Amino acid sequence: MIKNVVLDMGNVLLDYNPDAVLNMFCSSDEEKDIIRKELFNGPEWLMGDKGEIKDKDRFDLVKVRVPEKYHEALRNCADRWGICMTPLDGARAFCERVKELGFGIYILSNASDLFYDYFPKFLPLDFFTGVFVSSNYLMLKPDVEIYKTFLKEYSLPAEECLFVDDREDNVSGALQAGMNALQFKGDYEEVIRRLTSQEHP
């Protein structure tokens, strides 16, 4: 029986939209394209999520690939990209509903250390039964070890957890770890139906 809901963050609760910060600090399409490629799609992004670098270090690593005339915009985007993370419609109400139904509610997210700056603006960390951020554990989804480490951290039986993520590969990783899993396609009611179609926890 499912007793706990384990939620990805990006594109499940918060909308990750780099254009929000690029449009704010860049003055040309070329500038946006270069910074999007080197900052948001460069290797340092995953390094941050894996905890190999801190967010404050990213500018110095990326700037060597960006023309100097764009360094000011790059610095602003690197330091303030948290404004890209905005709540999806219905996300907060969904989280509140899960909690009201009596389920444990957890976060399991690939995220860098800036998570602790922007995420609490959505909901306080102590709203959740547990919050597991990849950069603290030096591993990433969909590696099956991150799910096993999460389950061990909170002493949770895999079969009592429903993992919800927008990415198919992350869902597959959770299934390999023995969890129930659902690929999120924008419908919070689908998740609620999955929970309420069984006996109450």
C-alpha positions as CSV (number, residue, x, y, z in Angstrom):
1,M,0.0,0.0,0.0
2,I,1.3,3.5,-0.9
3,K,1.8,5.6,2.2
4,N,4.2,8.2,0.9
5,V,4.4,10.5,-2.2
6,V,7.9,11.4,-3.4
7,L,7.9,14.4,-5.7
8,D,10.4,15.7,-8.2
9,M,10.6,19.5,-8.2
10,G,11.3,20.8,-11.7
11,N,8.3,20.6,-14.0
12,V,6.3,18.9,-11.3
13,L,6.0,21.6,-8.8
14,L,8.1,24.5,-10.2
15,D,8.4,25.6,-13.8
16,Y,12.1,25.9,-14.9
17,N,12.2,28.7,-17.5
18,P,15.7,30.1,-18.2
19,D,14.1,32.7,-20.5
20,A,12.9,34.6,-17.4
21,V,16.4,35.5,-16.4
22,L,17.9,35.7,-19.9
23,N,15.2,38.3,-20.9
24,M,15.9,40.3,-17.8
25,F,19.7,40.7,-18.2
26,C,20.5,40.1,-21.9
27,S,20.2,42.8,-24.5
28,S,20.5,40.8,-27.7
29,D,19.5,37.4,-29.1
30,E,23.2,36.5,-29.6
31,E,23.9,37.3,-25.9
32,K,20.9,35.1,-24.8
33,D,21.9,32.2,-27.1
34,I,25.5,32.2,-25.9
35,I,24.6,32.4,-22.2
36,R,21.8,29.8,-22.6
37,K,24.3,27.4,-24.2
38,E,27.2,27.9,-21.9
39,L,25.4,28.5,-18.6
40,F,22.2,26.5,-18.7
41,N,23.3,23.8,-21.1
42,G,27.0,23.6,-20.2
43,P,28.6,20.8,-18.1
44,E,28.7,23.0,-15.0
45,W,24.9,22.8,-14.7
46,L,24.9,19.0,-13.9
47,M,28.1,19.5,-11.8
48,G,26.1,21.8,-9.6
49,D,23.2,19.4,-9.3
50,K,25.7,16.6,-8.4
51,G,27.3,18.8,-5.7
52,E,30.7,18.9,-7.5
53,I,30.6,22.7,-7.5
54,K,28.6,25.4,-5.7
55,D,26.4,27.9,-7.5
56,K,28.7,30.7,-6.5
57,D,31.6,29.0,-8.4
58,R,29.7,28.6,-11.7
59,F,30.4,32.1,-13.2
60,D,34.1,31.7,-13.0
61,L,34.0,28.3,-14.7
62,V,31.6,29.4,-17.5
63,K,33.1,32.8,-18.3
64,V,36.1,31.4,-20.1
65,R,33.7,30.3,-22.9
66,V,31.8,33.6,-23.1
67,P,33.0,36.8,-24.7
68,E,34.0,39.4,-22.1
69,K,31.4,41.9,-23.3
70,Y,28.7,39.5,-22.0
71,H,30.3,38.8,-18.6
72,E,28.1,41.2,-16.7
73,A,24.9,39.6,-18.1
74,L,26.5,36.1,-17.4
75,R,27.2,37.1,-13.8
76,N,23.7,38.3,-13.3
77,C,22.2,35.1,-14.8
78,A,24.6,32.9,-12.9
79,D,23.8,34.5,-9.6
80,R,20.1,35.1,-10.0
81,W,18.8,32.2,-12.1
82,G,16.6,31.2,-9.2
83,I,14.0,33.6,-10.5
84,C,13.5,31.0,-13.3
85,M,11.8,28.7,-10.8
86,T,8.1,29.7,-10.6
87,P,5.3,27.6,-9.2
88,L,3.1,25.6,-11.6
89,D,-0.6,26.3,-11.4
90,G,-2.2,24.1,-8.8
91,A,1.1,22.8,-7.4
92,R,0.7,24.2,-3.9
93,A,-2.9,23.1,-3.7
94,F,-1.9,19.6,-4.8
95,C,0.8,19.4,-2.1
96,E,-1.7,20.5,0.5
97,R,-4.2,17.9,-0.7
98,V,-1.7,15.1,-0.5
99,K,-0.9,16.1,3.1
100,E,-4.6,16.4,4.0
101,L,-5.2,12.9,2.7
102,G,-2.7,11.6,5.3
103,F,0.2,10.7,3.1
104,G,3.9,11.4,3.8
105,I,5.1,14.0,1.3
106,Y,8.8,14.1,0.2
107,I,10.9,15.9,-2.3
108,L,13.6,14.0,-4.3
109,S,15.2,16.4,-6.7
110,N,18.2,16.9,-8.8
111,A,19.2,20.4,-7.7
112,S,22.2,22.6,-6.8
113,D,22.7,24.4,-3.5
114,L,20.6,27.4,-4.7
115,F,17.6,25.1,-4.1
116,Y,17.5,26.4,-0.5
117,D,17.1,30.0,-1.7
118,Y,14.2,29.6,-4.2
119,F,12.3,26.5,-3.1
120,P,11.2,27.8,0.4
121,K,9.4,30.6,-1.4
122,F,7.1,27.9,-2.8
123,L,6.5,26.1,0.5
124,P,8.5,26.0,3.7
125,L,10.9,23.0,3.9
126,D,9.2,21.9,7.1
127,F,5.9,21.5,5.2
128,F,7.4,18.3,3.8
129,T,8.0,15.1,5.6
130,G,11.5,15.1,4.1
131,V,13.5,17.0,1.4
132,F,16.3,15.1,-0.4
133,V,18.5,17.3,-2.7
134,S,21.0,15.5,-5.0
135,S,23.8,18.0,-4.5
136,N,24.0,17.0,-0.8
137,Y,24.6,13.4,-1.7
138,L,26.9,13.7,-4.8
139,M,24.6,11.7,-7.0
140,L,21.9,12.3,-9.6
141,K,18.7,10.7,-10.8
142,P,18.2,8.4,-12.6
143,D,21.1,6.5,-10.9
144,V,19.3,3.8,-9.0
145,E,21.6,4.5,-6.0
146,I,20.0,7.9,-5.3
147,Y,16.6,6.3,-4.8
148,K,18.1,3.6,-2.6
149,T,19.9,6.3,-0.6
150,F,16.7,8.3,-0.3
151,L,14.8,5.3,1.0
152,K,17.5,4.5,3.5
153,E,17.8,8.1,4.7
154,Y,14.1,8.1,5.7
155,S,13.7,4.4,6.5
156,L,11.0,4.0,3.9
157,P,9.9,0.7,2.3
158,A,10.1,1.1,-1.4
159,E,6.8,-0.5,-2.0
160,E,5.1,2.1,0.2
161,C,6.3,5.0,-1.9
162,L,4.9,6.6,-5.1
163,F,7.5,8.5,-7.0
164,V,6.3,11.3,-9.4
165,D,8.6,12.8,-12.0
166,D,8.1,14.3,-15.4
167,R,11.0,12.4,-17.0
168,E,10.7,8.8,-18.1
169,D,14.3,7.9,-17.3
170,N,13.8,9.1,-13.7
171,V,10.6,7.1,-13.4
172,S,12.5,4.0,-14.6
173,G,15.2,4.5,-12.0
174,A,12.6,4.6,-9.2
175,L,11.0,1.4,-10.6
176,Q,14.4,-0.3,-10.5
177,A,14.7,0.7,-6.9
178,G,11.4,-1.1,-6.2
179,M,9.3,2.1,-5.8
180,N,5.9,2.7,-7.4
181,A,6.3,5.4,-10.0
182,L,4.2,7.7,-12.2
183,Q,5.3,9.9,-15.0
184,F,3.8,13.3,-14.5
185,K,2.2,14.9,-17.5
186,G,0.7,18.0,-16.0
187,D,-2.4,16.3,-14.3
188,Y,-2.3,16.5,-10.5
189,E,-5.7,14.8,-10.4
190,E,-4.1,11.7,-12.0
191,V,-1.8,11.5,-9.0
192,I,-4.6,12.0,-6.5
193,R,-6.6,9.3,-8.3
194,R,-3.7,6.9,-8.0
195,L,-3.5,7.5,-4.3
196,T,-7.2,7.4,-3.5
197,S,-8.0,4.3,-5.6
198,Q,-6.3,2.2,-2.8
199,E,-7.2,1.9,0.8
200,H,-6.4,4.9,2.9
201,P,-2.9,4.8,4.4
